Amino acid sequence: MRISLDSIHFPGASRLRTETYGELTDLAGSLRYFGQLMPIIVRRPDPEKHEEDKHEDAEGKDWVIVDGGRRFLASIYMAKTSPERYTLNQEPGEIEAIELTDERLSDPVHALALEFHANEDREEFSWKEKADYVRRVHEIFLERYDDEWDIRQTAEFLRMGQQTAYKYLSLTEDPDILNDERVSGAASFRSAHKQATIAKEHKRRARAVKVAEEVRARSDDTRFTDTEKFSMEIVYKGDCRDWIATLKDEMYEWIHWDPPYGGEQSGGAEPTHSKIDDSAPYARGLIEDMIPQLHRVLKPGRWMVIWFHPHNYWWLRNKLAGHTAQHMKGVDGVLECKHCKEPWSPFSLADVCPKSPKPRFWVNPYPFLWYKQNRVADGHEIRRFLTNAYESFLLVAKVGGSEEVEPILQVNQRQNVFVYDSLAKSERRHIMHKPPELLVEILRLISIPGEGGIDPSVGSGSLLEAAWSTGRRGFGCELSEEYWLGAIEAVKNTIEALAGLGPKAT
């Protein structure tokens, strides 16, 4: 059908392409010479379904453009500049169009997809327009389907990789970051994403510095609230080796430790904390130094949860069990335990070393797994691996000490796989931040309310939150000042909520 240009509403403000529609004179020349080869697609106005139809520019219009914005603008250009030079199939002030009547195809998401793919094929979208497209499609589906929709479905709908979709969403979640001149001025999406990472880092550091300055400014103890003082006593700042040396023998009923893995997560995936050594030699040295101290402060027969990287599994098990490697005499390249003389192999050294003079733990032979159900890619995937949907921890019990006590778990008859959703990146206060429900269940496995325990690497305080909120007494240590301040704040909020003083109180 032919319809009047004046009867059409073009919702420019709600379109993806807001920066440029290219050189319209070239398209106008093509329309004059070849005619309008493709009609535009229009629909009837529907203010209840489409927000753009409520705009004052839409009043009195019979049609709204769904696809063909450049053809529409080029036709207006021709009508204003040289109406006499129209081709046979297009009259001055009119344009050929097809009405879109299918309810499914008139969906706002479909309109966005039409515009995106039509322009992407013809003239490359800017990275800003692509990011806006991903964000708007994702938000429409989130509003429509609520908790039943996630980024994986958005990526599938957009026919792009999940990691790519995540990066577009993360780039547009903070308007301040998106409008940063280094980000907005980037020539490519890759460059913009890198600049956004730097801008987020500067913003987060600025917040941390502000918090630190506020704490230091109130150096007079009388100006701290009781819960702030209490929180500072709970969380020690410094090296965990110095801290644990001050604790008394057999003082605690449980231990939870998520030590550095030695995979350089701090310096790689999260450059904020590149000053913290997370190399393999440092991580293994720290664990070796801590094992005797962890054994010393734990009560006999009680449990420790220790998280580990898969490549450290057998090494960690043998260290906890008290084995020490040495070369077997007379046999090149073969190792044995220095104490029990058993060949150094994973299968023969699974049990506690019976002759080791070192502190020993009994290690549950089955690794425990946190399965990250509905895990969302966070932009740090390693392509040579399959999706990493698991993290592993060991349950180990103290053997020996002041008395022999049979270790017993508080909960049994459950599988060794803990199924919990991973936290969205925007909700994490720490690169290894784990969901509170998971930490609560782990604590219930190894302790009862009223018992005290420690976490030598508290991070941002999530384990301490889980402990105090379930009636347990948790104490810990953190090396990073930024995380230490965050942990103090987390513990303070938890204590105040329990006392009915804070915003989280129920």
N, C-alpha and C positions, 0 to 999 in steps of 0.2 A: 504494500500500500504506500501511497505518497501522503505525507503529512506535513503540516506547516512547521517550519523551524520555530516560530513563535509559540507553538503549542507544546513545546518540549522543555521539560525541566532537566538541566544538567547538574547533578549534585556534586559539583567540583570539590567542595570542602570535605566530603566524605570519601572521595576517590583516593586510591593509592598514589596515582601519579599527580603530585601536587607541585613538583619543581619545574618540569618542562614537558611539553608535548612535541618537542622536536620542531623542525622548520615546517610550518603549516603551508607556506607558499609552494613548496615542492609537492605536497599532497594535493593542494588545490589545483596545481597544474596537471597532475595525474588525473584528477577527477574530470577536468575539462577535456583532456585528450582521449582518455579511455572510457569515461563515464563512471558511474558509481557501480563498481563490480560487486560489492558486498553491501547489503542493506544493514542499517544499524538495528539493534535489538532494543525494544522498548517494552514497558509494562504500564499498567494503570496505577495511579497513585494509591497508596494504602498507608496512611499515617499510623495506623495501629501496629503494623508490622515493621515499617521502615522509618527510622528516626529522621532521616534526611527529608522525608516527605512533609515534615512539620515545618520546615524552613519557610520563611516568608517569600522566598523566590519561587517556591513551588505553588503558591496560591494562584488559582485560575488556570493551571496547566493541565492538559489532558493526558500527557505522557511523561514518563521518567526514563532516562537512558539507563540501560543495563550494560550494553556493550556498543562500542563505536564512538567513543568520545572524540577522537581525533578527526574522524570523518565529519562529525557534527560541527566541530569548530572550523574545519576547513571549508565546509559549506557556508557557514556564516561569513567567513572571510571572503568567499567568492561573491556572496549576495551583496556585501558592502562595497567591494572594490570594482567588480566588473560583471554585473548581472547579465549583460547582453552576451557574454561569452560562455553560456551554458551548453552542455552537450544535450543530445537528443533525449536521454532518459532522465534528465533532472531539470525541473523548472525552477526559476528564480524563487527563493524563499521556501522551497520544499525539499524534502529528502525522502528517499525510499527507506521503509522500515518494516520490520516483522514484529508482531505483538507476541510477547511471551505470556502464555496463558497457563502453563503448567505450574501448579503451586510449588512443586518441589524445586523447579528451576528458578523460581522467583525468590528463593531463599537468599537472605543477605550474604551468606557464605558463598553461595554459588556465584553471585554477582562479583564478589571479590576475586574468586578464582578465575572467572572469565576475563576480568580486566588484567589480572596478573599475567596469565599465560599468553594472552593476546599481545600485550606490550613486551613481555619478556622475549617472545619469539621475534618481534619486529625490531625493537630497540631496547637495549639492555637497561633494566631497572637500576637505579642507584641502590647501594646497600641499605640506605635509610628506608627506601620504599619497600624493599624486600623484608626488612626487619619489621616494619609497620604491618605488612601483610601477615606475617607469621603471628605477631602479637594479637592482631585483631581477630584472626580466625580462631586462635587458641582461646581467647576470652569469650567469644561468642559461644563456642562449644562448652566451655566451663560453666557459663551462666545457664546454658540449656540443659546440661546433663549433670551438673554439680559434681559430686564425688565420684561419679561413674566415668569420668573423663580424665585422661592424663596426657602428658606430653608425647607418649608413644603413639597414641591414637592421632594426635595432631600431626606428628611426623609422617604417619602412614597416609593420612588424608592429603597432605601436601606433597607426598611422594619425594620426601627428602630424608636424609639420615637423621636418626634421633639425636645424635651429637650436634649436628648442624642446627637442627631446630632449637635445641637447648641453648646453643650459643646466641642465636638470634633473640630468644626470649630473655636471656640474662643480660644482653646488651641494652634492652629497652625497659628493664624493670625499674631503673632509677633515672628519672628525668634529669637530675642534676648531672649524672655521669654522661648521659646521652648528649646533653647540651654543653659539656666541657669542650672548649675550643679545639683541644687536641683530638678528641673523639669525633666531633662533628665535622672537623676539617680533614679527616682521613680520606684518602683517595680510594681505598678498598675496604671491604668488610674485614679482611684479615688484619689489616693495619688498625682499623677501628676497634676490633676486639682486643688487640694487644694494648692499645692506648687506654681502653676502658679498664683493663686489668690494672694498669699503672695508676689510673685516676682513682679507682676504688681503693687501692692500697694507700694512696696519699690521704684519702678521706678517712679511712679507718685509723690510720696512724694519728691523724689530727684529733680524732675523738679520743684515742687512747692517751695522747699527750695531755689533753684537756682534763681527763679523769685523773691522771697521775698528778697534775698540777693542783687539782682540787684537794686530793688526799694530802699532798705535801703541805699545802697551805694551812691545813688544819692539823698541824703537827702537835698542838697542845691536846693531850689526851682528853682533857675535860670537854672538848668540843665534839668528841665522837659519841654516838649513841651507844647504848649497852649492846645492841645487836651487832653494831659495827666492831666494837671491841671483841665481842665473842667470836665473830667471823674471822678476825685477824688471828685469833688464837688457834682457830681450827685449821687455817691454811697458812703454811710456812712458805716463805719465799727463799729459794736457794737450791743448792744441789741436794738431791735426795740422799746421797751418801753421807753428807754432813748432818742432815736432819735425822736420819734413822739411827745414827750413832748415839743420839741423845735419848733415845727411847729405852725403857726398861725391858729386861728379859721377860719373855712370856707374858706380855702385857695385853695382847689383843686376841680376839676370838676369830677374826676373819681378815683377809687381805685381798684387795683387788688391785691388779697392776696391768696397765696397758703401756709397756715400755716402748722406747723408740725401736722401730723394726730394723733399722739399718738399710732401708731402701731409699733413703734420702727424700722422703716425702716432704719434709719441711722445706728443703731448698729447691725441690723440683716442682711439685704440684702447688705449693703455696709459698711463693717467694717472700712473703711477709716475714717469715721466720728463718730466712737463710742464715742468720747469724748463729742459730742453734745447730750444733753438730749432730747430724743424723746419718753419719757414715756407718758402714758395717763394722769397722774396727771399734768405733766409739760405742755403738749399741751393744756389741758383744762384751766389751770391757766393762760397761756399766752393769750388765746383767750378772756377769761373773762376780763383780764386787758386791752386788746387792744380795745374791742368794744366801750367803752365810748370815747376813743381818736380818733378812726376811725370816729365815729359820729361827733366829734367836728371839725375835719379838713375838712370834706366833706361839700360842698355847699348844701343848701336845695334842695330837690327834685332830687338830682343827685345819680348816681348808684355806687354800689360796687359789684364786683365779688369776691366771696369767695369759695374756693374749700374745700371739706370736705370728710371725710371717712364715708361710709354708716352707721356705728354704731353710728355716732355722729349726724345723721340727725335731729331728733326731739329735741335733747338737744340744738343743735346750733340754730334751728329755734326759739325756745322759748327764748333763751338768746338774740338773735337779736331783737325779738319783745318786750323785756322788762319785760317778766314774771320772777317771782322768786318763787321757790317752797318752801312750808312749809307743815307740817303735819296738816291735817284738825282736828279741835277740836272735840273730842268726837267720832272720827271714827279711829280705829286702822288701820295702814297700808295704809291710803288713803291720797294723797297729793292734795293740792290746790294752786292756785297762791296767794301769799301774798298780792298782790295789788287788783286784780279784783275778788278774791275769787272763780274763776271758778275752777272746778275739774281739776286736773293736768293730762290731757290725750292728746295725740297727736291731736285728732280731735277737741277738744274744745279750744285749745290754738294756733290755726294756725294764728289768726289775731294779730294785734298790741294790746298790753295791754293798755286799755284806761285810766287806773289809775296809771300806773307806773311812778314814779319820775325819773326813769333812762332814758338815751338816747334810742330812739327807731328807729328801721328800719321796713319798710314794706317789707315783704318777699314774693317774687313771689311764689305762691303755687306749681308751677311745677318745680321740679329739672331739671337742664340742664345737658346733658350728652355729654361727648366726647367719641364717639365710635371709638375705635382703629381698623380701617379697616386694614386688612392684618397684624395684629399684629403678631410679631415673639416672641416665647418664649425666655426669657432672662436668664433662669437658676435659677430664684427665684420663680418658680411656687409652690403653696401650694396644695398638692394633694387632700386635703379634699374639695377643692372648684372646681367649673367649671372654665374654662379659664376666667381670669379677663380681659374683653375686653372694660371696661368702666371706666371712672373717672367722678366724679360728682361735679357740682358747683351750687351755688345759686346766683340769681340776687336779690339784696336788694337795696331799695331806702331809703334815709334819710327822716324821718318824723320829722317835727318841725324845730327848729333853728330860725334864725333871721326873717324868713318869711315862709309862707306855699306855696309850689310850687308843682304842679302836676308833678310827675315823668313820663317822656316820653322816650321810647327807640328810638334811632336813626334809627333802622331798625326793621321792623315788617313783618308779613306775612311769617315767616319762622318757620320751626319745631324746637323743643327744643333739637334735637340731632345733634351734630356737628360731621361730618364724616371726619376723617383725619387719614392717616397712622401714626403709632407710629414710632419714630426714632429708627434706629438700635442702639444697645448698644454701638457700636464703635463710633457713632456720638454724643452720649450724653455727655454733660459736667457736668451733675448733675443727680442724681438718679430720680428726678421728671421732667427732661427736656422735655418740650412739643414742638411740631412742630411749627415753626414760623407762618405758615399760619393760624393755629388755634388761636394763640394769636392775630394776626392782625384782624381776624374777630370778636373776642370778643371785642377788643378795638373799632372797628367800630360800634359795637352794642350800646356802652354806651358813646361814645364821638365823637367829630369831631376834625379835624386837628387844631392845635394851642392851644388846651386845655391841662392843666397840671394835672398830677395825680401821685400817689405813689404806690409802691409795697414794703411792709414792710419786705418781705423775698425774695430778688431778686435772690438768688441762684447764678447761673453763668451768670445772666444778660440777659436771653432770652426775658423777657417781656420788658426790657428797649430797647433792640435792636428793637423789634417790634414797640414800641412807637416812638422812634426817627426816624426810617426809614419811618414812615407814617406821619410825621409832628407834632407829639404830643410831649409834654415835660414830660418826665418820670423821677422820682427820687425814690431812694430806700435805703434799709439798708440790711446788711448781717453780720451775726455773725461769720461765718467761715472765717478765714484769707485766706485760699486757694481759696474758692469760691469768696471772695471779690476781690482778685487779678484777677481772671478770669473774673469777671463782669466788672472791670475797663478796661481790655483789650478788651472785647467785645464792650463796649460803645465807646471806643477810635476808634476801627476799623470802627464802624458804622458811627461815626461823620466824620472821615476822608474820608470814601467812599462817603458820602453825599457832602462833600466839594471837591471831585475829587482828594483827596490827597493819598488815600490808595489803596491797591491792589484789593479791592472789587468794586472800582468805575466802573461805566458802562457809 
